[in-house]
Amino acid sequence: SGAATAAASSFASAATRPVALAATLRTIVAREGFGALYSGLAPALAATGPSGAIFYGTYDVLKHLTVRSMERRQEEEDRKEEEEAAKKGPKFFGRRRGRNGNHSSSSSREPPRMTARATLACGAAAGAAAELAMYPMEVVRRRMQVAAMQLAAAGGGVSSSTSAAALASATTFRGAAASLVRERGVAGLYAGVGPTMLQVLPSAALSYYAYEVFKAKFGVVGGVQ
């Protein structure tokens, strides 16, 4: 279409010129207005809070469940040891006293710490949950930015009023989301989620692993083993 051709020629000619931050900013403001510098800001801000809440909340829940499972396993092992010691008589049971003269039990042990594998798994799961929940908003935000660039590059060269109205509508969150679902279905909201996950999962897993390692290094309760 005329809009697509105009946009392609505009960006092709721009690509041949030296790229500088100041020049780029001036070009955006001149073509699209000052508001274009904040295109897609609303969905980005709307996603930031929930994304963080899901990311950190999911990890805390998974960590709590994992540690509680380890505690139950440890308590079960302690119970079996005490039962076996009691069957063998007071002499053997007395050998299980600690340095302070107390019998060893789950109450005298340190709280269990998550293993490296469990920490990596919980971190990756938290990252996946946050990304899957907020990914549609990121897709819509990018679509809004592309529509704004196409509209500005086309200028008065849009082939029809219908095309101009469609581009203008796609610069709003509701319009961009509606056009995307109409063209590609709900699956379009998750276009490209696979490659994104390949980046998010290792990043989230390693960030939480590093966090727990440094907690353990500095003696904070709950660090990784």
Summary of the structure (lengths in Angstrom):
residues: 225
radius of gyration: 28.7
end to end distance: 60.5
largest distance: 96.2
contacts: 619
relative contact order: 0.13
helix: 79%
strand: 1%
